[in-house]
Amino acid sequence: MGVKLRSMTDICLLNLALADLLLVFSLPFLAHYARNQWIFGGTTMCTIILSVYHIGFYSGIFFVVLMSADRYLDVVHSVSAWKDSTKANGIIASVVIWIIAIAASFPELMYLTTNEHNDKTYCQSFPTDDHNSHHYVAIFRMNVLGVILLLCVIGFCYLMILHRFLTVPSSRKQSMRLVIVVMVAFFCCWTPYNIAAFVKALELNKLIKTSYDNSLLITEALAYSHSCLNPILYVFVGEKCRGTISDS
């Protein structure tokens, strides 16, 4: 039985679920690797797992951005840029997002390989001769694309949606609470990790000496838990948003 996609949000949710599944698929491998060494094969498996991780991470971010923008247009302005040809435009937008996600994953995808050091096998995303510099750039890019961009788009879109709810006489408090939950869930899950990653970048540049590896692992696990919340949150918020405005 096929899935009937009736709106841009439906198409984005399908792709967001796929992106989250890619990310979740890679986590058991990376979790074991973080506490031991790479035992899952040679360069081929290293390339597959880390490619899946990077692409899943960035595609999830960009589909959330697209969904937030579409919901903003639909709820606040009562228009949708995709009404005339939802399926066609949705497919085009999805393909573009996946291409952008793959592009954002470079140059890490170029350097994926395994190497031996002190009788241990490592799967690395950066060239050995300039590891710290490339790692720092990757963390900076993740902070810009993964937090600053997403937080700005989500913040603007959902603040405008909240304002719309407040101006609609029949708006329900439950709808506003759900919108707030979306913003708070993202902020609480991803901000600690990006702060820890930023501190790690300072350490790599020898601006601080204290190691924060444990805090990075803990906050990383919290950040990835957001992938499990994404489909639930956006399904409920989408229905409530449509229900609230249609009742006005």
N, C-alpha and C positions, 0 to 999 in steps of 0.2 A: 504493500500500500504506500503510495507516494505522499510526501508532505506538501500541502498546499500553502504556498507563500503568498500572502495577500497584501503585504506592506513592506516598506523598506526595513522597518524594525524586525519583522519576521526573518528577512533575509540576513540582516546583521546578527540576529540571535543565533541563527544556524551557523554562520561563520565564526561567531564568537565562541560558540560551543566547541567547534572544531579546533580553534586556536587554543582554548583552554585544555582540550584533550591532548594536544601536542605537547603543551607545557607539562601537564601532569604525567604523561607517558615518560618524559625524560627524567623526572624527579627521583624515582628509586635508584636509577643508575648514578645520578649526580650525588645523591645522599650517601651512598656507599663509597663513592670516590672521595668525598669530602673527609671521611674518617679513616680512609685507608689508602689504597692506590688503585690505578686503573687495571681491572682484571677482566674486562669485557671484550677482549680482542684487540686487534691492532688498529691501524690508522682508519680503516673503513668504518668500524663501529664507533670510534671516536668522532669521526666526521658526521655520521648519521645522528648520533645522540645529541651532540652539541649544536648541530644545525637545526634539529627539531626544537631544541630549547630556545635558541635565539629567535628563530622565526615565529614560534608560538608566543614568545614574550612580546615582541613588537607588534605582531598582528593583533593580539588581544587588545593592546593599547589603542591602536588605530581604529579598530571596530567600535570600541567604546566611544571614541571621539566622534565617529560618524553617526552612531546611534543618538548621542546627546544632541548633535546638531540637527538631526532629522526630527527628534522629538520637540526641540525648541521651535522649529519652523511650524510643526503641526499644531502644537498647543498654543503658543504665544501669538503666532500670526495666522493661525487657522488655514495654513497652506502647506502643501508638501511639494518639494521639487521633483517628486517622483510619481505624481498621480497619473500622468498621461501614459506612462509606460513602466510600471513598477518593476515587472520582472526583468525586462531588458536593462533598465538603468541599474537595477540592483545587481545584476550579474557583472555589468561593466564596473560599477563601483567596487564590488568585491574583488575582481581581478586586479584593479588598480591598487587596492589596499594590500593585497598579498605581494604585489611587486614592490611596493614601498617598504613593506616589512622585510623582504629579502634584502633590499638595498640597505636598509638600516642595520642589518646584521653584518655588513662588511665593515672593516676588513677582517674581522675575526674568522669568517668562513674561509678566507684565503689561506690561513696559517694553521688550520686544524691538523694535528698530527700527534703521534705518540713518540716519547723518547725515554731513554733509561738514564736514571741518575741515582747513585748510591743504592744500587740493587733494587730500585723501585721504578715502576712504569707510570708515566704521567701522560695525561691527555691534555694538551694545551691549545689555547686559542691565539697565542701571541708568539712572535719570533723570539727565540731564546736570547739573541744578542741584544734585544731592546725590550725585554718583557715588561719592566715597570712603566716605561713611557707609554706603551700601547695599552696597558691595563688602566692607567690613569685616564687616557683619552676615552676608553670604553666606559668607564664609570661616569665621566663628565657627560658623555652622550646619553647614557641611560638616565641621568638626573634630568637633563633637558627634555628629552622625549618622553620619559616615563613618568615624570612628576610635574615639571613646570608646564609643559604643553597640555597634558591631560587635566591638571588641576585648573588651569585657566579656562579651558573649554567647558569642562563640567561645571566649574563654579559659575561662569557666566550664564550658561544655558539653564541650569537648574535654579539659579537665583531669579532669572526672568520667569521661569515657570512658576516658582513660588509667588512672585509678584502677581502673575496672572491669576493664580488661585485666590489670592487675597482680594482681587477686584471682581471676581465672579461670585454673585450672591449665593449660588447653590453649591459652592465648593465645599468639600468635606475635609475635616481635620485629618482623617486617616490618609487622604491623598497627600497632604502636606508632610505628614510624618514619614511617609514612604520616600518622598523626594529627599528629605533631610537624611534619611538612612543611607541612601545611595552616596551622598557626599561624604558623610561621616565614615562609612565603611571603607571607602577608598582612602580617605585621609589616614585613618587609623591603621590600615593594613600596609600601606606603601610608604608613608612618611618615615617611620622608624628605620626601615631598611635603607632608604636613600640617604638618611643622615649617617647611618653606620657606614655605608659605601663611600660617602664623602670623606668621613674620617679616615677610612682605609686609603683613599687617594692621597690625603695629606701625609699619611704614614709612608706610602710608596715614594713620595717626593721628599721624604726625610725632614718634613716640617714638624712632625711630632715623633716621639720614640715609642710610646706605649702601643702595644698590640691589641687590636680589637676584634680578633678573628672570631671569638666565641659570640660576641654580640652580633657580628655580621651573619653568622649561621642562624642564630635564633630569630633575628628580624627578617631574614630571608624566608624562613619557614612561615612566618606570619604573613609576609607579603604574598606568598604563593597560595595561601589559604583563600585569598580573594578570588582566585580562579573558580573555587567551588561556590562562592557566593554570587558571582556574576549572573549566571542564568536565572537563578531564583529572584534576585533583586530586580533585574530588568524586565522579567515577565510580569511581576506584580505591579511595578511602577508603571509600566506601559498600559496595562489594563485600567489602573486607577486614573491615570492621566486622561485616557480616552473617555472613560465613564464620567469623570467630573465635568469635562468641557462639554460633552454631548448633552448633559443634563441642564446646562445653563441656558 
